[in-house]
């Protein structure tokens, strides 16, 4: 199965398909990650989806806090 795009939705779809036994390839136009931007804000529903996919611990490393 091919997934076009390595953004949030494409990678989430690829993970879900892989977990159900499909052989998945992700096709992305960019040659690597962008250096633009330094943070990603995720709403509670996005965090729940990451938990369902079993990848939240790999994505969320430390909550933001005021120092």
C-alpha positions as CSV (number, residue, x, y, z in Angstrom):
1,X,0.0,0.0,0.0
2,X,1.3,3.5,-0.8
3,X,0.7,6.6,1.3
4,X,1.3,9.9,-0.5
5,X,2.8,12.5,1.9
6,X,4.8,12.2,5.1
7,X,2.9,14.9,7.1
8,X,1.0,14.2,10.2
9,X,-2.0,12.6,8.4
10,X,0.1,10.5,6.1
11,X,2.3,9.1,8.8
12,X,-0.7,8.4,11.1
13,X,-2.4,6.5,8.2
14,X,0.8,4.6,7.5
15,X,1.2,3.6,11.2
16,X,-2.5,2.5,11.4
17,X,-2.3,0.4,8.2
18,X,1.0,-1.2,9.3
19,X,-0.5,-2.1,12.6
20,X,-3.3,-3.9,10.8
21,X,-0.9,-6.0,8.8
22,X,-0.5,-4.1,5.6
23,X,2.9,-3.6,3.9
24,X,3.1,0.2,3.6
25,X,5.4,2.6,1.8
26,X,5.3,6.4,2.4
27,X,6.1,8.7,-0.5
28,X,7.2,12.2,0.4
29,X,8.4,14.9,-2.0
30,X,10.7,16.7,0.4
31,X,14.2,15.1,0.7
32,X,14.3,15.5,4.5
33,X,12.7,17.4,7.5
34,X,12.5,21.1,7.3
35,X,14.5,23.3,9.6
36,X,11.8,25.9,9.7
37,X,9.7,26.1,12.9
38,X,10.8,24.8,16.3
39,X,7.7,23.5,18.0
40,X,4.5,21.7,17.3
41,X,1.4,22.3,19.4
42,X,-1.0,19.3,19.7
43,X,-4.6,19.6,20.9
44,X,-5.9,17.0,23.3
45,X,-7.7,15.1,20.5
46,X,-4.4,14.8,18.6
47,X,-2.7,13.4,21.7
48,X,-5.5,10.9,22.1
49,X,-4.9,9.8,18.5
50,X,-1.2,9.4,19.1
51,X,-2.0,7.2,22.2
52,X,-4.4,5.0,20.1
53,X,-1.7,4.5,17.5
54,X,0.8,3.7,20.3
55,X,3.3,6.4,19.4
56,X,2.6,9.2,21.9
57,X,5.6,8.4,24.1
58,X,7.8,8.7,21.0
59,X,6.4,12.0,20.0
60,X,5.7,13.8,23.2
61,X,8.9,14.1,25.1
62,X,8.4,16.9,27.6
63,X,5.5,19.2,28.3
64,X,6.0,22.9,28.0
65,X,6.4,24.7,31.2
66,X,7.3,28.2,32.4
67,X,10.7,28.3,33.9
